[in-house]
């Protein structure tokens, strides 16, 4: 790898490394002050960070510049699996436990703000997430991201943030700023599954710029089946949450 590629990978991996260290510090502080934080949450967060860092730094990230299948593997890790695992880590709940009472109230007030409620709603998150993917693979953006660090970084940042927003809009692990019904969230999830599947078929038939037909077909199949597998986890989690809510109501 060139020095430029090393620097690029370092800068993209740095926020995830910082997020991991901050989370670990919060866990230690919370354990010393309150009841023990769930080790499962910590494990989920750690695995999510590992998935994200593998997609932006290391052999997979380097190969993604020349191999569309490797790029798509990174896309699944960064935009789907890492957000799901990190959401299961419940970082917002941990943050609210760690902060002083006044600061925690300010964060809660911020979460109830109009902008946060808008951007974290299922429909908005769906447009940002799936819409961003359609733009990436059906325009010249995919070719541009391999020739400009800023475009490359912007695409990866958007991919992760949009994936995380969509995940937390569907499943409520942390306190949620929106109060959408399970039917609403399930409907948006079904639309997202369909749009993601259609996009993968489009990529299969219409390779992005500078991607061979064979490479597009292999990458599209990974996108289709790998995406379905991660989405299945989302479906299970949403249905489980829905089931618990119904059971709670019936007991009351």
Residue pairs with C-beta under 8 A, 6 or more apart in sequence:
1 9
1 62
4 149
5 62
5 65
8 149
8 152
8 153
9 56
9 57
9 58
9 61
9 62
10 57
11 153
12 56
12 57
12 61
12 153
12 156
13 53
13 56
13 57
16 49
16 52
16 53
16 56
17 49
17 53
19 49
19 91
20 45
20 46
20 49
23 42
23 45
23 89
23 91
23 94
24 42
26 94
26 95
26 97
26 98
27 37
27 42
27 94
29 98
30 37
30 94
30 97
30 98
31 37
34 97
37 94
37 97
41 88
41 89
41 90
41 94
42 89
44 85
44 86
44 88
44 89
45 85
45 86
45 88
45 89
45 91
46 89
47 85
48 81
48 82
48 83
48 84
48 85
48 86
48 87
48 88
48 89
49 82
49 86
51 77
51 78
51 81
51 82
51 85
52 77
52 78
52 82
52 86
52 160
54 60
54 61
54 74
54 77
55 61
55 73
55 74
55 75
55 77
55 78
55 82
55 156
56 74
56 78
56 156
60 70
60 73
60 74
60 77
61 74
63 70
64 70
64 71
64 73
64 74
65 71
65 146
67 215
68 207
68 208
68 211
68 212
68 215
68 216
68 218
68 219
69 215
69 218
69 219
69 222
71 219
72 219
72 220
72 222
72 223
72 226
73 222
73 226
75 159
75 223
76 222
76 223
76 226
76 227
76 230
78 156
78 159
78 160
78 163
79 129
79 133
79 159
79 160
79 162
79 163
80 163
80 226
80 227
80 230
80 231
81 230
82 160
82 163
83 160
83 163
83 164
83 166
83 167
84 167
84 230
84 233
84 234
86 164
87 164
87 167
87 168
87 171
87 173
87 174
88 173
90 173
90 174
91 174
92 111
92 174
92 175
93 173
93 174
93 175
95 104
95 107
96 104
96 107
96 108
96 175
99 107
108 175
110 116
111 175
111 177
112 177
113 177
116 177
117 177
117 178
118 124
119 125
119 128
119 165
120 165
120 168
120 169
120 176
120 177
120 178
121 169
121 178
121 180
122 166
122 169
122 170
122 178
122 180
122 184
122 185
122 188
122 189
123 188
124 165
124 169
125 162
125 165
125 166
125 168
125 169
126 166
126 169
126 188
126 191
126 192
126 195
128 158
128 162
128 165
128 166
129 162
129 163
129 165
129 166
129 192
130 166
130 192
130 195
130 196
130 199
132 158
132 159
132 162
133 196
133 199
134 195
134 199
135 141
136 142
136 145
136 155
136 208
137 199
137 202
137 203
137 208
138 202
138 206
138 208
140 209
141 151
141 155
142 208
142 209
142 210
142 211
143 208
143 209
143 210
144 151
145 151
145 152
145 155
146 152
146 210
166 192
167 234
168 174
168 176
169 176
169 178
169 180
169 185
169 188
170 185
170 188
170 189
170 234
170 238
171 234
171 237
171 238
171 241
172 241
182 238
182 241
182 242
182 245
185 238
186 238
186 242
189 231
189 234
189 235
189 238
192 231
193 228
193 231
196 223
196 227
196 231
197 224
197 227
197 228
199 223
200 220
200 221
200 223
200 224
200 227
201 220
201 224
203 216
203 219
203 220
203 223
204 216
204 217
204 220
204 221
204 224
206 216
207 213
207 215
207 216
208 216
211 219
